[in-house]
Amino acid sequence: MRTNTLCNPLLIDNTAVRGTFGMMIKSREFVGFGQSRTGFGGQEKDNEVSGEGNSYTAEFWQYDSRLGRRWNRDPVIKDWESPYACFSNNPICFNDPKGNTAGDPNKHKVEKNDTYYSLAKKSNGAYTVKDLMKWNPGVDVMNLKIGSEINIADPIKVKAEARKQFESDDEVDPINHKMDSFMGKADVGKGKTKASSATEVIAKSIYRYSEVEFTGKILETIKIDPDYVIAKDLFVQDAKKYFADPKNSSFYTASRRVEFGENLAVSDPLFWTLAVTTVKFWAEVNNKGVMSVQVRIADRLDLSPNTDWGRSPFYNVGTMLGGIYYHGTLGGNRALITRATWTFTVKEK
């Protein structure tokens, strides 16, 4: 089941805490309420294909939660999107239980014979007729238009919850205690500070700080990283399409996994300070048609090898010796969180 009906990057089913696209987060499995055939997004688990929680079957697809991609081509052609894409590349805010088209879990597409009363009854107490009337001002209650969308969650709470998750550190990699004996014990550190270069970031880690905020030169380097630029452009493209529909909400948010450090080059400072990291975006449009986009990065500066975090074998080999020296000999704090936030604007059209 989902933890709630709002946008949520962590999903819980009967057996595990799951990441954004539904892959089981290792070491966070738990014994739940018995074995269930269904898992992420209400889809049927297909564990014999790729292991526990890595493959799902729905009416219109076979889905790999590790890649966030379907195996078969989407029969519905979308000019702007890969035929293997899922959830409109934004599983935080969209679901797709049948595998045919992504939908907002906070909205309902009106079908024949739908009424506020019938919808409230089907919700099993999640909302009432009075709630639906409050959340959908201007909608003709006595004549719901088939095919139109109505809110089935409080838009104010939806936005507040989405904002809370955008500002959280939910997707920061967990501390890798498996490497304590080789690279020194990780600890929470002694406070927050700032750094404007990779050298300064590493020095702050050695001094055992708990958090470092990127500023100056290293922040500007992040903004022009090739993989980040691609992620930013894709987000802006998706956001423009989203805001083009007046029925959609006043904000748009998504996250993308970015491989910082061009081609994971050892000489690139971002190879040592960010590597593979989740970038969060939040966009709103003002009454003049100008889109304001906030970007947020939070990561853990741990150079120990770990395939669970999506790091490539090349990255793990490249940091093995350096990580042992940096963490084990120099005492770099493996629990250190690095973060950065900034804003840019885009004309809607």
C-alpha positions as CSV (number, residue, x, y, z in Angstrom):
1,M,0.0,0.0,0.0
2,R,1.1,3.6,-0.3
3,T,1.9,5.5,2.9
4,N,-0.6,8.1,1.9
5,T,-2.4,9.5,-1.1
6,L,-0.1,12.4,-1.5
7,C,3.1,12.6,-3.6
8,N,5.6,10.4,-1.7
9,P,9.1,9.3,-2.7
10,L,9.2,6.4,-0.3
11,L,6.5,3.7,-0.7
12,I,5.7,0.9,1.8
13,D,4.2,-2.5,1.0
14,N,3.9,-5.6,3.0
15,T,7.6,-6.4,2.9
16,A,9.8,-3.4,2.5
17,V,10.5,0.3,2.2
18,R,10.9,1.1,-1.5
19,G,12.6,3.8,-3.4
20,T,11.2,6.2,-5.9
21,F,10.6,3.7,-8.8
22,G,9.6,0.8,-6.4
23,M,12.9,-1.0,-6.0
24,M,13.3,-2.5,-2.6
25,I,15.8,-0.5,-0.5
26,K,18.3,-3.0,0.8
27,S,18.6,-3.6,4.6
28,R,15.1,-2.0,5.1
29,E,13.0,-5.2,4.6
30,F,10.7,-6.1,7.3
31,V,8.1,-8.8,8.1
32,G,4.7,-7.4,7.5
33,F,1.2,-8.8,7.3
34,G,1.8,-12.0,5.5
35,Q,2.8,-12.6,1.9
36,S,0.9,-10.6,-0.7
37,R,0.8,-11.0,-4.5
38,T,0.8,-7.3,-5.0
39,G,3.5,-4.7,-4.2
40,F,4.6,-1.3,-5.7
41,G,1.7,0.7,-7.1
42,G,-0.7,-2.2,-6.5
43,Q,1.0,-4.2,-9.3
44,E,1.5,-8.0,-9.1
45,K,5.0,-9.0,-8.0
46,D,7.0,-11.2,-10.4
47,N,9.9,-12.2,-8.1
48,E,11.1,-15.2,-10.0
49,V,12.2,-13.0,-12.9
50,S,14.8,-10.7,-11.2
51,G,14.5,-11.3,-7.5
52,E,12.4,-9.8,-4.7
53,G,10.7,-6.6,-5.6
54,N,12.6,-6.0,-8.9
55,S,10.0,-7.0,-11.4
56,Y,6.2,-6.4,-11.7
57,T,3.4,-7.3,-14.0
58,A,0.4,-5.1,-14.8
59,E,-2.3,-5.4,-17.5
60,F,-0.3,-3.5,-20.1
61,W,3.4,-4.0,-19.2
62,Q,6.2,-5.9,-17.5
63,Y,8.1,-3.4,-15.3
64,D,11.6,-3.3,-13.9
65,S,11.7,-1.2,-10.7
66,R,15.5,-1.0,-10.8
67,L,15.5,0.8,-14.1
68,G,12.2,2.6,-13.8
69,R,11.4,1.3,-17.3
70,R,8.9,-1.1,-18.9
71,W,10.2,-4.1,-20.9
72,N,7.7,-3.7,-23.8
73,R,7.1,-0.6,-25.8
74,D,4.2,1.6,-24.8
75,P,1.4,1.0,-27.5
76,V,0.3,4.6,-26.9
77,I,2.8,6.8,-28.8
78,K,3.8,10.0,-27.2
79,D,6.1,12.3,-29.3
80,W,7.8,13.8,-26.3
81,E,8.6,10.6,-24.4
82,S,10.4,7.3,-24.8
83,P,8.1,4.3,-25.4
84,Y,9.8,2.6,-22.4
85,A,9.2,5.5,-20.0
86,C,7.0,4.9,-16.9
87,F,4.9,7.3,-14.7
88,S,5.8,10.2,-17.1
89,N,9.3,9.9,-15.6
90,N,7.9,11.3,-12.3
91,P,6.9,8.4,-10.0
92,I,6.8,10.8,-7.0
93,C,3.6,12.4,-8.2
94,F,2.1,9.9,-10.7
95,N,0.9,6.3,-10.5
96,D,0.0,3.8,-13.2
97,P,-1.6,0.6,-11.7
98,K,-2.6,-0.8,-15.1
99,G,0.6,0.1,-16.9
100,N,-1.2,2.0,-19.6
101,T,-1.1,5.7,-18.6
102,A,0.2,7.7,-15.7
103,G,-2.2,9.5,-13.5
104,D,-2.2,11.8,-10.5
105,P,-3.2,9.8,-7.4
106,N,-4.8,13.0,-6.0
107,K,-7.2,13.3,-8.9
108,H,-10.0,11.2,-10.3
109,K,-11.0,11.0,-13.9
110,V,-14.8,11.2,-14.0
111,E,-16.5,8.1,-15.5
112,K,-20.1,7.3,-16.5
113,N,-22.5,7.3,-13.5
114,D,-19.9,8.9,-11.2
115,T,-21.4,11.2,-8.5
116,Y,-19.8,12.8,-5.4
117,Y,-21.8,10.4,-3.3
118,S,-20.7,7.3,-5.2
119,L,-17.0,8.4,-5.1
120,A,-17.2,9.2,-1.4
121,K,-18.7,5.8,-0.8
122,K,-16.0,4.0,-2.7
123,S,-13.3,5.9,-0.8
124,N,-14.2,4.0,2.4
125,G,-14.0,7.2,4.5
126,A,-11.0,8.8,2.9
127,Y,-13.1,11.8,1.9
128,T,-16.8,12.9,2.0
129,V,-19.1,14.6,-0.3
130,K,-18.5,17.8,1.6
131,D,-14.7,17.4,1.1
132,L,-15.2,17.0,-2.7
133,M,-17.3,20.1,-2.9
134,K,-14.7,22.1,-1.0
135,W,-11.7,20.8,-3.0
136,N,-13.5,21.4,-6.4
137,P,-14.9,24.9,-6.4
138,G,-16.7,25.9,-9.6
139,V,-17.6,22.3,-10.6
140,D,-21.2,21.5,-11.3
141,V,-22.0,18.8,-8.7
142,M,-25.2,17.8,-10.5
143,N,-23.5,17.4,-13.9
144,L,-20.0,15.9,-13.6
145,K,-18.5,15.9,-17.1
146,I,-17.2,12.5,-18.2
147,G,-13.5,12.6,-18.8
148,S,-12.9,15.6,-16.6
149,E,-10.7,15.4,-13.5
150,I,-11.6,16.3,-10.0
151,N,-9.5,16.6,-6.8
152,I,-9.9,13.7,-4.4
153,A,-7.4,15.1,-1.9
154,D,-7.1,18.6,-0.4
155,P,-4.9,20.6,-2.8
156,I,-3.5,22.7,0.0
157,K,-2.4,19.6,1.9
158,V,-1.1,18.0,-1.3
159,K,1.2,21.0,-1.9
160,A,2.3,21.2,1.7
161,E,3.2,17.5,1.8
162,A,5.0,17.7,-1.6
163,R,6.9,20.7,-0.3
164,K,7.9,19.0,2.9
165,Q,9.3,16.1,0.9
166,F,11.1,18.4,-1.5
167,E,12.9,19.9,1.5
168,S,13.6,16.6,3.2
169,D,16.7,14.4,3.0
170,D,14.7,11.3,2.3
171,E,16.9,10.2,-0.6
172,V,20.3,10.7,1.1
173,D,22.2,7.5,1.0
174,P,22.3,5.7,4.3
175,I,25.6,5.4,6.2
176,N,27.5,2.4,5.0
177,H,28.6,0.8,8.2
178,K,29.8,-2.3,6.4
179,M,33.0,-0.5,5.6
180,D,33.7,0.7,9.2
181,S,36.6,-1.7,9.7
182,F,38.4,-0.6,6.5
183,M,37.6,3.1,6.4
184,G,36.9,4.2,10.0
185,K,33.7,4.6,11.9
186,A,31.2,7.1,10.5
187,D,29.7,9.6,13.0
188,V,27.2,12.4,12.9
189,G,29.9,15.1,13.1
190,K,30.1,18.4,15.0
191,G,28.1,21.0,13.1
192,K,27.3,22.8,9.8
193,T,29.6,24.8,7.6
194,K,30.2,26.0,4.0
195,A,32.7,25.3,1.3
196,S,33.5,26.7,-2.1
197,S,35.9,24.1,-3.5
198,A,36.4,20.3,-3.4
199,T,39.6,20.7,-1.4
200,E,37.7,22.8,1.2
201,V,34.8,20.2,1.3
202,I,37.3,17.4,2.0
203,A,39.1,19.5,4.7
204,K,35.7,20.1,6.4
205,S,35.0,16.4,6.4
206,I,38.4,15.7,8.0
207,Y,37.5,18.2,10.7
208,R,34.5,16.0,11.3
209,Y,31.7,18.4,10.3
210,S,28.2,16.9,9.9
211,E,27.0,19.1,7.0
212,V,28.7,21.2,4.3
213,E,26.8,23.6,2.0
214,F,28.3,24.1,-1.5
215,T,28.9,27.8,-2.4
216,G,31.1,29.8,-4.8
217,K,33.2,28.0,-7.4
218,I,32.1,24.4,-6.7
219,L,28.4,25.4,-6.9
220,E,28.9,27.0,-10.3
221,T,30.7,23.8,-11.4
222,I,27.6,21.8,-10.4
223,K,25.3,24.1,-12.4
224,I,27.2,23.5,-15.7
225,D,27.8,19.8,-15.2
226,P,26.7,18.1,-18.5
227,D,24.5,15.4,-16.9
228,Y,22.8,18.0,-14.6
229,V,22.1,20.3,-17.6
230,I,20.4,17.4,-19.4
231,A,18.3,16.7,-16.2
232,K,17.4,20.4,-15.9
233,D,16.4,20.7,-19.5
234,L,14.2,17.6,-19.3
235,F,12.5,18.9,-16.1
236,V,11.8,22.3,-17.7
237,Q,10.4,20.6,-20.8
238,D,8.1,18.4,-18.6
239,A,7.1,21.4,-16.4
240,K,6.1,23.5,-19.4
241,K,3.8,20.7,-20.6
242,Y,2.3,20.3,-17.2
243,F,1.5,24.0,-16.7
244,A,0.1,24.2,-20.2
245,D,-3.0,22.4,-18.8
246,P,-5.0,24.9,-16.7
247,K,-6.5,22.0,-14.8
248,N,-3.2,21.0,-13.2
249,S,-2.0,22.3,-9.8
250,S,0.0,25.4,-9.2
251,F,3.3,23.6,-8.7
252,Y,5.3,20.8,-10.4
253,T,8.0,18.8,-8.7
254,A,10.2,15.9,-9.8
255,S,13.6,14.3,-9.0
256,R,16.2,12.8,-11.2
257,R,19.3,10.7,-10.5
258,V,22.4,12.5,-11.9
259,E,25.9,11.2,-12.4
260,F,28.1,14.2,-11.6
261,G,31.7,14.5,-12.7
262,E,31.9,14.3,-16.5
263,N,32.3,10.6,-17.5
264,L,33.1,10.0,-13.8
265,A,36.6,11.4,-14.5
266,V,38.9,11.1,-11.4
267,S,40.3,14.6,-12.2
268,D,36.8,16.2,-11.9
269,P,36.2,17.6,-8.4
270,L,32.5,16.5,-8.5
271,F,33.7,12.9,-8.9
272,W,34.9,13.1,-5.2
273,T,32.2,15.3,-3.8
274,L,28.9,14.2,-5.4
275,A,29.2,11.3,-7.9
276,V,25.7,9.7,-8.3
277,T,23.2,12.0,-6.6
278,T,19.5,12.7,-6.6
279,V,18.6,16.2,-7.8
280,K,15.2,17.6,-6.8
281,F,13.3,20.3,-8.7
282,W,10.3,22.4,-7.7
283,A,8.6,24.8,-10.2
284,E,5.8,27.4,-9.9
285,V,4.6,29.9,-12.5
286,N,3.6,33.5,-11.6
287,N,0.8,35.5,-13.2
288,K,3.3,36.9,-15.7
289,G,4.0,33.5,-17.1
290,V,7.5,33.3,-15.6
291,M,8.5,29.9,-14.2
292,S,10.6,29.9,-11.1
293,V,12.5,26.6,-10.4
294,Q,14.2,25.7,-7.2
295,V,16.9,23.0,-7.3
296,R,18.0,21.0,-4.2
297,I,20.8,18.5,-3.8
298,A,21.7,16.5,-0.7
299,D,24.2,13.7,-0.6
300,R,26.5,11.8,1.7
301,L,30.3,12.2,1.1
302,D,31.2,8.6,1.4
303,L,34.0,7.4,-0.9
304,S,33.6,3.7,0.1
305,P,32.5,1.4,-2.7
306,N,28.8,0.5,-2.7
307,T,26.7,-0.9,-5.5
308,D,23.5,-0.4,-3.6
309,W,23.6,3.4,-4.2
310,G,23.7,3.1,-8.0
311,R,27.4,3.8,-8.3
312,S,29.1,2.2,-11.3
313,P,31.9,-0.5,-10.9
314,F,34.3,2.1,-12.4
315,Y,33.4,4.5,-9.6
316,N,33.8,1.9,-6.9
317,V,37.3,0.9,-8.3
318,G,38.3,4.5,-8.7
319,T,37.5,5.4,-5.1
320,M,38.6,2.1,-3.3
321,L,42.2,3.1,-2.6
322,G,41.5,6.8,-2.3
323,G,38.6,6.1,0.0
324,I,40.6,3.9,2.3
325,Y,43.3,6.6,2.6
326,Y,40.9,9.5,2.9
327,H,38.5,7.9,5.4
328,G,40.7,5.4,7.1
329,T,44.0,7.3,7.3
330,L,43.0,11.0,7.2
331,G,39.8,10.5,9.1
332,G,37.3,12.0,6.6
333,N,33.8,11.7,8.0
334,R,31.8,9.2,6.0
335,A,28.5,10.5,7.6
336,L,29.1,14.0,6.2
337,I,26.1,15.4,4.3
338,T,26.8,17.8,1.4
339,R,24.0,20.0,0.1
340,A,23.3,22.8,-2.3
341,T,20.2,24.9,-3.3
342,W,19.7,27.5,-5.9
343,T,17.0,29.0,-8.1
344,F,16.6,29.9,-11.8
345,T,13.8,31.3,-13.9
346,V,12.3,30.4,-17.3
347,K,9.7,32.1,-19.4
348,E,6.7,29.7,-19.7
349,K,6.5,30.1,-23.5
